[in-house]
Amino acid sequence: MARVYNFSAGPSMLPVEVLKEAAEEMLDYNGTGMGVMEMSHRSKAFAEIIESAEQDLRDLMNIPDNYKVLFVQGGASQQFAAIPMNLMKNRVADYIVTGQWAKKAYEEACKYGKCNKIASSEDKTFSYIPDCSDLPISDDADYVYICHNNTIYGTTFKKLPNTKGKLLVADMSSDILSQPVNVSDYGLIYFGVQKNVGPAGVVVVIIREDLITDDVLEGTPTMLKYKTQADAASLYNTPNAYGIYICGKVFKHLKKLGGLEKMKEINEKKAKILYDFLDSSKLFKGTVVKEDRSLMNVPFVTGSDELDAKFVKEATEAGFVNLKGHRSVGGMRASIYNAMPIEGVEKLVEFMKKFEADNA
Ligand SMILES: *Cc1c(COP(=O)(O)O)cnc(C)c1O
């Protein structure tokens, strides 16, 4: 069996250890005589799976007791609507638009109230994070929204915006668990798990308890009301049980590796290998400003569409797959999430050096 180095932006690589464990338990989970896919979500075995997944996530992220953890479905995109429906008490929200995902969230929220785009980096193809130290935060804003790591463009917030006391809401789909997070800085954090945690189909919402109320916008679907999910401990209806089970295994795996401080150290080391090469290369160059570079998604170009295509083709043949950049940026993008081993990045850089020499 040959595993490739999969640089996909998502769904993406999972730790081999986790996949092997899941394979072993496919037919018989823990002596139950059935696999987790076949199991009632009301069973004792599954209760233990979801409860320990939540506890392990709480341990990893140091989630304070006054925050709830919800496992929901509908993708991160569903939260673009759920957030305004649940949090827009004044029907006003401020959005910082730093990429396509933030833009989509902004456009969706506009359906439910008055949305203000208080900062944007669209003028330069989202290649930087705007200065957010003194933004025109609306007096009556229910929350300020950010996409913490911009998967497509490869930028990230190194410093949180000054929300002037307003609630901060963050999409952390593509950098959750890559480094420690001070959860108390946020009213709500959510992430689709398929980038840096598990298989597609699970979204985790970490929300401060006082924000979970019956006071939601009229017409909010029962399933999208956080209170429904919180009151039912994420079991209002049938959850993505298998997805939650794999996420739980990844949480345990990260704890074993040494937690999020350790992941940050590894991720910084890994990203530095690639960025240092891009900064020294005569052929390849990064597409975003240095200060705002993501640890997870690294877009780069050669400057020639033809060479980009040649590179992607030859890299694929050499076992470095899914390096083609997003259609809105072009070029290449290497997503180097938690599960990408350091040698994957080292070997990619070796390959890039060789390609550069061959195409000089
Ligand atoms: C991938 C992604 C999304 C969309 O996720 P879906 O689960 O496909 O809806 C949203 N936000 C960010 C930051 C992403 O990377």
PDBQT file of the ligand as one rigid body, heavy atoms in Angstrom, charges set to zero:
ROOT
HETATM    1  C1  LIG A 401     -14.099  24.620   4.004  1.00  0.00    +0.000 C 
HETATM    2  C2  LIG A 401     -14.492  25.808   4.764  1.00  0.00    +0.000 A 
HETATM    3  C3  LIG A 401     -15.834  26.162   4.952  1.00  0.00    +0.000 A 
HETATM    4  C4  LIG A 401     -16.979  25.402   4.323  1.00  0.00    +0.000 C 
HETATM    5  O1  LIG A 401     -17.125  24.172   4.914  1.00  0.00    +0.000 OA
HETATM    6  P1  LIG A 401     -18.356  23.214   4.532  1.00  0.00    +0.000 P 
HETATM    7  O2  LIG A 401     -18.324  22.236   5.680  1.00  0.00    +0.000 OA
HETATM    8  O3  LIG A 401     -18.056  22.601   3.214  1.00  0.00    +0.000 OA
HETATM    9  O4  LIG A 401     -19.592  24.025   4.522  1.00  0.00    +0.000 OA
HETATM   10  C5  LIG A 401     -16.111  27.270   5.715  1.00  0.00    +0.000 A 
HETATM   11  N1  LIG A 401     -15.134  27.995   6.285  1.00  0.00    +0.000 NA
HETATM   12  C6  LIG A 401     -13.833  27.687   6.133  1.00  0.00    +0.000 A 
HETATM   13  C7  LIG A 401     -12.799  28.529   6.771  1.00  0.00    +0.000 C 
HETATM   14  C8  LIG A 401     -13.477  26.584   5.364  1.00  0.00    +0.000 A 
HETATM   15  O5  LIG A 401     -12.176  26.288   5.204  1.00  0.00    +0.000 OA
ENDROOT
TORSDOF 0
